[in-house]
């Protein structure tokens, strides 16, 4: 049975919350140069990197091969592999064969998992690394190449490809779940935090402004959607979003917009984050970083009001109605 690899910590990238708790700290209560620079990037709103795990059909060999063909646009884009080669054509299944994925063992584990009522183990991890529009695509690709070499080379087999067919340049990377040493990689929150930090670091080394900070620390409360829902939403074809919009519109029309259960948790998180930021601002002030302290204070003051998904949809609907009314008034 494959061993499991785990990162040793669940600490966030910029642990703002801990500063709000007070008490002694390892560095005497101050901030390290690296922490100061991270705070500077955050309050100056450096572009935030995105690292996603696409979980669908990752435990089926044929589906994994199809995904490799899909991200290569059926062979029109060359897949770059961990050995530095460019592989063209529809070579998804052939590449997985090169990775020595044991089909019989995978089937045995799948059958065993099914009898226990569990999902079969993943054969591959499907990752996506992206940056906002305007980022040089070649540098995004180079950053992922360097990141993958540092994190996975000689351990997990992988292949990746750059996509530039959307505004934000992004790289799809397929990673063999079990390493050459028989260690299974389980992706946890700490794993993604680490990967985001390293991806951003590699971009900065290439001269690209990039940051990796927790969403709540930035004052953003939007919940990540399942990838399929998000993509359908981008196309305007998400039935999930359509139902939520229709439901919210009906509640607005009746004048009884419901309060979602998660609202209190959002407010509590914001209170905790703000307390942490104010403690950091005090530390910056004492360290003679008055300019950065002022920028951090403005950053906190400008944080948007925390909203649930229903509240965000309601605000968008009301803004849409307002814009339509303004157009009518202007046209008269």
C-alpha positions as CSV (number, residue, x, y, z in Angstrom):
1,X,0.0,0.0,0.0
2,X,1.3,3.5,-0.9
3,X,2.5,5.6,2.0
4,X,0.9,9.1,2.4
5,X,2.8,12.3,2.1
6,X,1.6,15.2,4.4
7,X,2.9,18.7,4.9
8,X,3.8,19.3,8.6
9,X,1.8,22.5,9.1
10,X,-1.6,24.0,8.5
11,X,-0.3,27.6,9.2
12,X,-1.7,30.2,6.7
13,X,0.7,32.1,4.4
14,X,0.3,35.4,6.2
15,X,-0.9,34.6,9.7
16,X,-2.6,37.9,10.4
17,X,-4.9,36.4,12.9
18,X,-2.1,35.3,15.3
19,X,-1.0,38.9,15.7
20,X,-4.5,39.8,17.1
21,X,-4.1,37.2,19.8
22,X,-1.2,39.0,21.5
23,X,1.3,37.2,23.7
24,X,5.0,36.4,23.1
25,X,6.3,35.6,19.6
26,X,9.4,33.8,18.5
27,X,11.0,36.9,17.0
28,X,10.4,39.1,20.1
29,X,7.1,40.4,18.9
30,X,8.4,42.0,15.7
31,X,8.0,41.3,12.0
32,X,10.6,39.5,9.9
33,X,11.8,41.2,6.7
34,X,9.9,38.5,4.7
35,X,6.7,39.2,6.6
36,X,7.1,43.0,6.0
37,X,7.5,42.4,2.3
38,X,4.5,40.1,2.2
39,X,2.4,42.7,4.0
40,X,3.6,45.3,1.5
41,X,2.6,43.2,-1.4
42,X,-0.8,42.6,0.1
43,X,-1.7,46.1,1.0
44,X,-0.4,47.4,-2.4
45,X,-2.6,44.8,-4.0
46,X,0.0,42.8,-6.0
47,X,-1.7,40.3,-8.3
48,X,-2.8,37.2,-6.5
49,X,-1.8,33.8,-7.9
50,X,-4.4,31.1,-8.3
51,X,-3.8,27.4,-7.8
52,X,-6.8,25.1,-8.3
53,X,-7.3,21.3,-8.0
54,X,-9.7,20.0,-10.5
55,X,-11.1,16.9,-8.9
56,X,-13.5,15.4,-11.4
57,X,-12.6,12.0,-12.9
58,X,-9.2,11.9,-11.3
59,X,-9.6,8.2,-10.2
60,X,-10.2,6.7,-13.6
61,X,-7.4,5.9,-16.0
62,X,-9.3,6.4,-19.2
63,X,-10.7,9.7,-17.9
64,X,-7.1,10.9,-17.0
65,X,-5.9,10.1,-20.5
66,X,-8.8,12.0,-22.0
67,X,-8.0,15.0,-19.7
68,X,-4.4,15.0,-21.0
69,X,-5.7,15.0,-24.6
70,X,-8.2,17.7,-23.7
71,X,-5.6,20.1,-22.2
72,X,-3.3,19.5,-25.2
73,X,-6.3,20.4,-27.4
74,X,-6.2,16.9,-28.9
75,X,-2.6,17.2,-29.7
76,X,-2.5,20.8,-31.2
77,X,-0.6,22.0,-28.1
78,X,2.6,20.2,-27.0
79,X,2.6,18.7,-23.5
80,X,5.9,19.4,-21.7
81,X,6.9,16.5,-19.4
82,X,9.0,16.2,-16.3
83,X,11.9,15.0,-18.4
84,X,11.9,18.3,-20.4
85,X,10.4,16.8,-23.6
86,X,7.7,18.3,-25.7
87,X,5.2,15.6,-26.6
88,X,2.8,16.2,-29.5
89,X,-0.3,14.4,-30.7
90,X,-3.0,12.7,-28.7
91,X,-0.7,10.9,-26.4
92,X,-2.7,10.9,-23.1
93,X,-2.9,7.1,-22.6
94,X,0.6,6.6,-23.9
95,X,1.9,9.1,-21.4
96,X,0.1,7.4,-18.5
97,X,1.6,4.1,-19.7
98,X,5.0,5.7,-19.6
99,X,4.3,6.6,-16.0
100,X,3.8,2.9,-15.2
101,X,0.4,3.3,-13.6
102,X,-0.6,-0.2,-12.6
103,X,-4.1,-0.7,-14.1
104,X,-4.8,-3.9,-12.4
105,X,-3.7,-2.5,-9.0
106,X,-5.8,0.6,-9.6
107,X,-8.8,-1.6,-10.4
108,X,-8.2,-3.7,-7.3
109,X,-8.0,-0.6,-5.1
110,X,-11.1,0.8,-6.7
111,X,-13.1,-2.4,-6.0
112,X,-11.8,-2.5,-2.5
113,X,-12.7,1.2,-1.9
114,X,-16.2,0.6,-3.5
115,X,-17.0,-2.2,-1.1
116,X,-16.2,0.1,1.8
117,X,-18.4,2.9,0.4
118,X,-15.4,5.1,-0.4
119,X,-14.3,6.8,-3.6
120,X,-11.5,5.0,-5.4
121,X,-8.1,6.6,-4.8
122,X,-6.9,9.2,-7.3
123,X,-4.5,8.1,-10.0
124,X,-3.6,11.7,-10.9
125,X,-4.0,15.2,-9.5
126,X,-5.3,17.8,-12.1
127,X,-3.9,21.2,-11.2
128,X,-4.3,24.7,-12.7
129,X,-2.0,27.6,-12.1
130,X,-3.2,31.0,-13.3
131,X,-2.6,34.8,-13.2
132,X,-4.7,37.8,-13.9
133,X,-5.0,39.3,-17.5
134,X,-1.9,41.2,-18.6
135,X,0.6,38.8,-17.1
136,X,3.1,37.6,-19.7
137,X,2.1,34.0,-20.6
138,X,5.6,32.9,-21.2
139,X,6.6,33.9,-17.6
140,X,3.6,32.0,-16.2
141,X,4.7,28.9,-18.0
142,X,8.3,29.4,-16.9
143,X,7.2,29.9,-13.3
144,X,5.2,26.6,-13.4
145,X,8.1,24.8,-15.0
146,X,10.5,25.9,-12.3
147,X,7.9,25.3,-9.5
148,X,7.2,21.7,-10.8
149,X,10.9,21.0,-11.0
150,X,11.5,22.1,-7.4
151,X,8.4,20.4,-6.0
152,X,8.0,17.2,-8.0
153,X,11.0,16.3,-10.1
154,X,12.4,12.8,-9.4
155,X,9.4,12.0,-7.2
156,X,6.1,12.5,-9.0
157,X,5.8,12.2,-12.8
158,X,4.0,15.2,-14.4
159,X,3.1,16.9,-17.7
160,X,1.9,20.5,-18.3
161,X,0.7,22.9,-21.0
162,X,0.1,26.6,-21.3
163,X,-3.4,27.9,-22.3
164,X,-3.8,31.5,-23.6
165,X,-7.3,31.1,-25.1
166,X,-8.8,33.1,-22.1
167,X,-7.9,36.5,-20.7
168,X,-6.0,35.1,-17.8
169,X,-2.9,33.0,-18.8
170,X,-3.0,29.6,-17.1
171,X,-1.1,26.3,-17.1
172,X,-2.7,22.9,-16.7
173,X,-0.5,20.4,-14.9
174,X,-1.3,16.7,-14.5
175,X,0.6,15.0,-11.6
176,X,0.9,11.3,-10.8
177,X,-0.7,10.9,-7.4
178,X,1.8,8.2,-6.2
179,X,5.5,9.0,-6.3
180,X,8.2,6.8,-7.7
181,X,9.0,6.0,-4.1
182,X,5.5,4.8,-3.5
183,X,4.3,7.8,-1.5
184,X,0.8,9.0,-2.1
185,X,0.3,12.8,-2.3
186,X,-2.8,14.0,-0.4
187,X,-3.5,17.6,-1.2
188,X,-4.6,19.5,1.9
189,X,-5.1,23.2,2.7
190,X,-1.5,23.5,3.8
191,X,-0.4,21.9,0.5
192,X,-2.3,24.5,-1.5
193,X,-0.9,27.4,0.7
194,X,2.6,26.1,0.1
195,X,2.1,25.7,-3.6
196,X,0.6,29.2,-4.0
197,X,3.5,30.7,-2.1
198,X,6.1,28.9,-4.2
199,X,4.3,29.7,-7.5
200,X,4.2,33.4,-6.5
201,X,7.9,33.3,-5.5
202,X,8.9,31.8,-8.8
203,X,7.0,34.5,-10.7
204,X,8.7,37.2,-8.6
205,X,12.1,35.7,-9.5
206,X,11.1,36.2,-13.1
207,X,10.3,39.9,-12.5
208,X,6.5,39.4,-12.3
209,X,4.6,41.0,-9.4
210,X,2.8,38.2,-7.6
211,X,1.4,37.5,-4.2
212,X,-0.2,34.7,-2.3
213,X,-2.4,35.7,0.6
214,X,-5.5,34.1,2.2
215,X,-8.8,35.5,0.8
216,X,-10.1,36.4,4.3
217,X,-6.9,38.3,5.1
218,X,-7.6,40.4,2.0
219,X,-11.2,41.1,3.1
220,X,-12.7,38.9,0.4
221,X,-15.4,36.5,1.6
222,X,-16.4,35.0,-1.8
223,X,-16.6,31.2,-1.5
224,X,-14.8,29.2,-4.3
225,X,-17.3,27.4,-6.5
226,X,-16.9,23.9,-7.8
227,X,-14.9,24.2,-11.0
228,X,-17.8,23.0,-13.2
229,X,-20.2,25.6,-11.7
230,X,-17.6,28.3,-12.1
231,X,-17.0,27.6,-15.7
232,X,-20.7,27.4,-16.5
233,X,-21.2,30.6,-14.7
234,X,-18.5,32.3,-16.8
235,X,-20.4,31.1,-19.9
236,X,-23.7,32.2,-18.5
237,X,-24.9,28.6,-18.5
238,X,-24.8,27.6,-14.8
239,X,-28.2,26.2,-13.7
240,X,-26.9,26.5,-10.1
241,X,-26.4,30.2,-10.4
242,X,-29.6,30.7,-12.4
243,X,-31.6,29.1,-9.6
244,X,-29.9,31.1,-7.0
245,X,-30.6,34.3,-9.0
246,X,-34.3,33.5,-9.5
247,X,-34.7,32.6,-5.8
248,X,-33.0,35.8,-4.7
249,X,-35.0,37.9,-7.2
250,X,-38.3,36.4,-5.8
251,X,-37.2,37.2,-2.2
252,X,-36.3,40.8,-3.1
253,X,-39.7,41.2,-4.8
254,X,-41.4,40.0,-1.6
255,X,-39.2,42.2,0.5
256,X,-38.0,39.4,2.7
257,X,-34.4,38.6,1.7
258,X,-33.4,35.8,4.0
259,X,-30.3,35.8,6.2
260,X,-28.1,32.8,5.4
261,X,-26.7,30.7,8.3
262,X,-23.1,31.6,7.3
263,X,-23.6,35.3,7.8
264,X,-22.5,35.3,11.5
265,X,-19.4,33.3,10.7
266,X,-18.5,35.8,8.0
267,X,-18.8,38.7,10.5
268,X,-16.8,36.8,13.1
269,X,-14.0,36.1,10.6
270,X,-13.9,39.7,9.5
271,X,-13.7,40.9,13.2
272,X,-10.8,38.5,13.8
273,X,-9.0,39.5,10.7
274,X,-9.3,43.2,11.4
275,X,-8.1,42.7,15.0
276,X,-5.0,41.0,13.5
277,X,-4.4,43.8,11.0
278,X,-4.6,46.4,13.7
279,X,-2.0,44.5,15.7
280,X,0.3,44.4,12.6
281,X,-0.2,48.1,12.0
282,X,0.9,48.8,15.6
283,X,4.0,46.6,15.0
284,X,4.9,48.4,11.8
285,X,4.5,51.7,13.6
286,X,6.9,50.7,16.4
287,X,9.4,49.4,13.8
288,X,9.5,52.8,12.1
289,X,7.5,51.6,9.1
290,X,4.9,54.5,9.3
291,X,4.3,54.7,5.6
292,X,3.5,51.0,5.3
293,X,1.4,51.2,8.5
294,X,-0.7,54.0,6.9
295,X,-1.1,51.9,3.8
296,X,-2.2,48.9,5.8
297,X,-4.7,51.0,7.7
298,X,-6.2,52.3,4.5
299,X,-6.3,48.7,3.1
300,X,-8.3,47.6,6.2
301,X,-10.6,50.7,6.0
302,X,-11.4,49.9,2.3
303,X,-12.2,46.2,2.8
304,X,-15.7,45.5,1.3
305,X,-18.5,44.6,3.6
306,X,-18.6,40.9,4.1
307,X,-21.5,39.4,2.2
308,X,-23.0,35.9,1.7
309,X,-23.6,34.6,-1.8
310,X,-27.3,35.6,-1.6
311,X,-26.4,39.1,-0.6
312,X,-23.9,39.4,-3.4
313,X,-26.5,38.3,-5.9
314,X,-29.1,40.7,-4.4
315,X,-26.6,43.6,-4.7
316,X,-25.9,42.7,-8.3
317,X,-29.6,42.5,-9.2
318,X,-30.3,45.9,-7.5
319,X,-27.4,47.5,-9.4
320,X,-28.7,46.0,-12.7
321,X,-32.2,47.5,-12.0
322,X,-30.6,50.8,-11.1
323,X,-28.6,50.9,-14.3
324,X,-31.7,50.1,-16.4
325,X,-33.6,53.0,-14.8
326,X,-30.7,55.4,-15.4
327,X,-30.7,54.5,-19.1
328,X,-34.4,55.2,-19.3
329,X,-34.0,58.6,-17.6
330,X,-31.1,59.5,-19.9
331,X,-33.0,58.5,-23.0
332,X,-36.0,60.7,-22.2
